[in-house]
Amino acid sequence: MANPIEFFFDFSSPYGYFASTQIEVLAGKHGRDVQWRPFLMGATLKLMNLPPNVEIPLKGDYARHDFDRTARWFGVPFRTPEPFPVATVAACRAFYWVDAQDPKRAKEVAMTLYKAYFVEGINISDAENVVKVGTSIGLDADALRAGVGEPTVKERLKAVTDEAARRNIFGSPFVVVDGEPFWGTDRLPQVEKWLANGGF
Amino acid sequence: MANPIEFFFDFSSPYGYFASTQIEVLAGKHGRDVQWRPFLMGATLKLMNLPPNVEIPLKGDYARHDFDRTARWFGVPFRTPEPFPVATVAACRAFYWVDAQDPKRAKEVAMTLYKAYFVEGINISDAENVVKVGTSIGLDADALRAGVGEPTVKERLKAVTDEAARRNIFGSPFVVVDGEPFWGTDRLPQVEKWLANGGF
């Protein structure tokens, strides 16, 4: 089987959420698996000397408007949560704790966390809320609570975030197909063409 | 006839150039005219406290890669010029001098300036190069040289650039359809859907 597609995203990124609703179907059409790789975009923005989009003058209001319109474009439920953006350390760690045992189940965790934050407005920067979201899909609360505190899980998140910076993966979503980098939900049509033709 | 589409762009913006190759056909399909409105994005970036994309750490290299791939996506000739980006005051003024007399002809000026910079690598920050590009499509060199220095032309460019900032038009290309703002070449599919359905 061909290489899996790498799907980098931040749990506080609306465009990451939109892409998460599309990427598996897109990849599946071309016989590819998807490797989900949440990371901490805040660390990368620091290296770039950039604030989050919604805090940039002129751009902030447009960004919020574009979130809503792009949700309608994809036909997916969405509401800009408050607070926004938030720290996603707990969400990422929950993902990697499950991922180490069962990558498929970890995708379910990711989709559920995205839905909790961007559809239900649950503040996923709160570790206890992450635990609650986990239990809603059958994870054990105590095991999850202990899991997100494990040194190997913390190390894993740090390693992926460092790797993202090293590979110039600076935004969310960021899709890599056989080494070719694509930034943004709006590059998914180019991803599709790349998969269909092996490049263009 | 329905309102014209407003097409804001910077002459030093690759994505503005890509959009310029698409916007007339797209608008025409939906019975719309296009009002071309070059402005000085540098002034807007200052208000946003942002450097040009290619000067942002991590993002810069990706941006150059994406320019080339997006040119292939649209099937249009392109080469990142050197120097890049450049000041576009002379190019904008030449446009508005012609635009005051003949808006249709001004579009030809714009397309020729874009081609000069992004296909032929001519440095259009140099006012004499702008004059040369103008003469290549039959404009009179002396009249153009005098025209770009006219106070009304200078005023016009300043007014459009100020208007862009006032209306939160912060990037290039930036398309406005009946008041609805769309930033980026990658939003043209959303522009198309908006035009087809009168919103979505």
Chai-1 contact restraints between the chains, C-beta under 6 A:
chainA,res_idxA,chainB,res_idxB,connection_type,confidence,min_distance_angstrom,max_distance_angstrom,comment,restraint_id
A,L47,B,P57,contact,1.0,0.0,6.0,A-B,restraint_1
A,M48,B,I56,contact,1.0,0.0,6.0,A-B,restraint_2
A,M48,B,P57,contact,1.0,0.0,6.0,A-B,restraint_3
A,M48,B,L58,contact,1.0,0.0,6.0,A-B,restraint_4
A,I56,B,M48,contact,1.0,0.0,6.0,A-B,restraint_5
A,P57,B,L47,contact,1.0,0.0,6.0,A-B,restraint_6
A,P57,B,M48,contact,1.0,0.0,6.0,A-B,restraint_7
A,L58,B,M48,contact,1.0,0.0,6.0,A-B,restraint_8
A,L58,B,N168,contact,1.0,0.0,6.0,A-B,restraint_9
A,L58,B,F170,contact,1.0,0.0,6.0,A-B,restraint_10
A,K59,B,F170,contact,1.0,0.0,6.0,A-B,restraint_11
A,D61,B,N168,contact,1.0,0.0,6.0,A-B,restraint_12
A,Y62,B,N168,contact,1.0,0.0,6.0,A-B,restraint_13
A,R72,B,F200,contact,1.0,0.0,6.0,A-B,restraint_14
A,W73,B,Q190,contact,1.0,0.0,6.0,A-B,restraint_15
A,N168,B,L58,contact,1.0,0.0,6.0,A-B,restraint_16
A,N168,B,D61,contact,1.0,0.0,6.0,A-B,restraint_17
A,N168,B,Y62,contact,1.0,0.0,6.0,A-B,restraint_18
A,F170,B,L58,contact,1.0,0.0,6.0,A-B,restraint_19
A,F170,B,K59,contact,1.0,0.0,6.0,A-B,restraint_20
A,D186,B,D186,contact,1.0,0.0,6.0,A-B,restraint_21
A,Q190,B,W73,contact,1.0,0.0,6.0,A-B,restraint_22
A,F200,B,R72,contact,1.0,0.0,6.0,A-B,restraint_23
